[in-house]
Amino acid sequence: MKWEVIKKEEIYKDNWKGLEKWMFRSEGCVDKGITIQTARDSVVVFGITDEEKVLFIKEYYFALEKHIYSLVAGMVDDGKTPEQIAKSELLEEAGCEAEEIISLGSFCLGKYVTGRAHLFLAKGVKKVQEQSLEDCEDIEVNFVGLNEFKKMLENGEIGAIPEVAASYRALKYLNKL
């Protein structure tokens, strides 16, 4: 069945996300209105040191109203590549640089969400400066051994789906699953 978007109407928009009402038409189907969350592309960075210590952060998640364990992540700014954002977020959120940044692919954020999550592995991570956080960021930087991180991942302590996906893709890439 072929679907066609016949109308888009903005309901709400801010710097990070928005809502739009999209009207679809298909062969043999009545017109269907769907609410779509518009989202910018994002990046998630799984960082690991030469000593196999995994970089993770503890950050306040507004929608959950609590701090959770996560990975370095950020939104893709206009005119920049996901890899450029991965490097800048690594430096800003954790004060770290990496010897090598490897793309682990990307995925869509959901059936009713625009934007993609781009996943990266940062190898040879080193602390080079203090964090440079935005006003609303509340981030604690941590390093933990690879085996301890894998336990955290298995126990559900890494809290968001893109970070879980990045972790498993990085561990598979490193042959550490």
N, C-alpha and C positions, 0 to 999 in steps of 0.2 A: 504494500500500500504506500502510495506517495503522499507526503504531507507538505503543505505549503503554509508559510506564515503570511497572513493577510493584513495584520495590523499589530503594532506594538504601542503600548501606552505606558509612559512612566508614572509610577505611583509614588516612589520615594527614591532618593539618591543621596549618599554622602561620600566621603573620601574613600571608603572601603567597599561598600556594597550598596545595592539598590534593589528595588522591587519593580517589576514591570508586568503588565497584563498583556499576554500574547494571544492573539486569535489565530487558530489553526484551521485549515480546511483540508479534507482528504476526500478521495474518491469514495462514494458510497457512505459518507459519514457526515453528520451535521457539523456545523462550525463548532469548535470547541475552544473555550477560553481557559488558559492555564496561567497561573501566577508563577513567574520565573524570578529567581533571585539572581541578580547580576553581580558578578564578582570579578575583581581583577585577578590575573594570574598570580600565583604565589610560588615561593621556593621553600624547601625544607632541606637542611644540611645535617647530615650525619658526619660528625667530626671524630677523628681518631688520631692519637699521637703515635709516634714511632715506638713507644713502649706499650702500645695497645691499651691505652686509657681512652675511654669514650667521653667526649664532651657532651654534657646535657645541661639543661637549664631548669630552674624552677621559676615559673612565671605565673602571674595572676591572670586567670581566665575570667573575664567579666561575666560571661553567660553562665558559668558554673559558680560564680561568687566564691572562688577559692584558688589557692596556688596549686598548680599541678606540675609534674615533671614533663618536660617536652624537649624538643631539639631547637636549635637556632632556625628561625624562619622569618619570612617577610613577604611583603607584597611587591610585585614587579612594577616599577615606575615606568611611565611612558618614555620611550627612547632608549631604554636600557635592556640588555639581554638578561635572561634568568641567571646565567653564570655570573654576570657582573653583580647582580643583586645578592647572589649567594656569597660572594667574596665580601661585599660591603656589610651584609648582615652579620657575617662571622666576626668581622672586625668591630662593628658597632655594639652588638649584643654581648659578645664574649671577650672582646679585646684580643682576638686570635687571628692568625694567618695560617694558611696551609701551603705545603710544598706542591700539592697537586689537587685539582678539583676535577672530579669525574662525574659526568651526567649519568644518572640511573634511570632516565626516562621521565615520563610524566603520565598523569591520568586525569580524567574529568572528575569534577567535584560532586557530581550527582545528576540524576535525571532531570531535575528542575533547577539546575544551577549552571551559570556560564563560568568560564575561567577554567584554568588547569593548574594542578599542583606539579611543579617541577622538582624532582628529587636529585640530590647531589651527595656524593661521598667526598669529604675533605680529608686527604691523607697528609700525615706529617704536620698535624696541627700543633702550633706553638703559641703561647701567650706572649704578645708583643706590646700591649698597652692596656690601659684601663678601659672599661666600657664607656661608650658614648651613647647613652640611652635617650630616647625621646621622652617628652614630659609624662606621658601616660604609661610608660613601660616600667615594670617592676620585676627585674630579672636577677636571679642568683645563679652564678656560674659554678658548675661542678664537673669533676672528672672522676670516673670510676673504672675499675678494671673491666675488661671485656666480659668475663664470666659473670661478674656481678650485674653488669648491664643486661646481659641476656636473661638473667633471673628477673630483673625488673620488668623487662619486656614480656616475658612469659606470665608474670603475675598481674599484668594489666596496669602497672604503675606508670607507663608512658601513656599519656592521656588522650591524644587525638589521632584520628585515623591517618592523616597524611604522615605524621611522625612515625607511626607504627609501620606504615608501608615503606617509608624511607629506611627505617632500621632493618627490616627484613631484606630489602633489596641490597643494602650495603653489606649486611652479613653474608648474604649469598655471594655477592661479588668477591668478598674477601675469603670465601670458602670457610666461614666461621659459624655456620648454622649448626 
